[in-house]
Structures are given as structure tokens and as C-alpha cells.
Amino acid sequence: MIKIEAKTKLSPEEVIKRAAAFFTSGYGLKMTEQTPTSVCLEGGGGRVMVTVRTEAKGTSVEVESQEWDRQAREFIKKLA
């Protein structure tokens, strides 16, 4: 299990949209919950939770992963 944090200039809405698309279409995870500030996806015996927070100069993104660590790191890199 890992927890990664990053900052991006993307809006919180765009980060959530990209996270849902990245993990559902790319890896077949199923979305189990979505709010304006988070998305939870499950599949393959693991889960991914992406949470966003608006900050003064962009958006703070936290990705918590269980069994999808490599993919979580890959997603964070795509936000840069």
C-alpha cells in the first residue's frame, strides 16, 4: 500500500475525471464512489482512492493505492 501526493495546475474536477478514465478504461477497475473531491476504484483484489484539494496555486492530489502501486505512480506522473 502506498500514499502519494503531488501538486498540479489542473482543476480538481479535471483530476477526478482523468483518474476515473485512467483506472477504468486503462486497467478495468470499477468506480465504487465518486464525489467532487474524490474517486474510489476497485478491482483485481485492490483499490485506488484519489482525493483532491484546491490550493492557492493549483490542486493538491493524494493517491492511496492497494495492489495498484505502479499504476498510481504512473497516474501521478501524467498530472505534471
N, C-alpha and C positions, 0 to 999 in steps of 0.2 A: 504494500500500500504506500502510495506517495501523495504528497500535497505540494503543488507547485503554484507559485504566484508570479504574475507578470503585470506589466502596465502596457496599455495600448491607446492609440488615438481613436480607435473605433468606438462607436456608441455602445452602450450596454445592450440595446436591442439587437444590434448587428452581431455582437459577440455571441449572444444566445442563439440567434438564427444560424450562425456559422457552426457553432458547436453541435446543434441538433443535426444539421446536414452532414457534417464531418463524420459523426459517430453512427448515424443511422444508415446513410447511403454507403459510406465507405467501409463500415465494419459490421453492419447488420444489428446494431444494438437497438433496443426498443425504448422509446421515451416513456418513462413512467410518471413523470411530473414536470410541469413547466410553469414558471411564474415570470413576471417581467424582469426579475433579477437572478433567476437560476433555472437550470435544467438538470434533470436526473435521468440517466440512461442505464439500462441493464441488459446483460446478455453474456453468453459464454462463461457463466459462473462468476461474473464480476459486475462491477458498476463504475460509473463515472458521474461525478457531480461537478457542474460548472456554476460558479457563483460570481456575479459582477457587482461592482460598487462604483458609483460616479465619484470622481475626484476632481480637484481644481484643474488639472491639466490632462484630462482623459478619463480612462476607465481602468480600474484595478480588477484583475481577473484571478480567480483561485480555481484550480482544478484539483479535485481529490479523486484518486483512482485506486481501484482494487482489481488486479489482474489485467489492467489495460494501461500499464505504466508507459510503455514505449509509445503508444498511440497518444497518450496525454501529453508527453513531451513534444511529439510531432505537432499536435494541435497548437500548443503554446508558441512554437516556433513560427507557425503560419500567421500569428497575430501581429508579429513585429512589423 
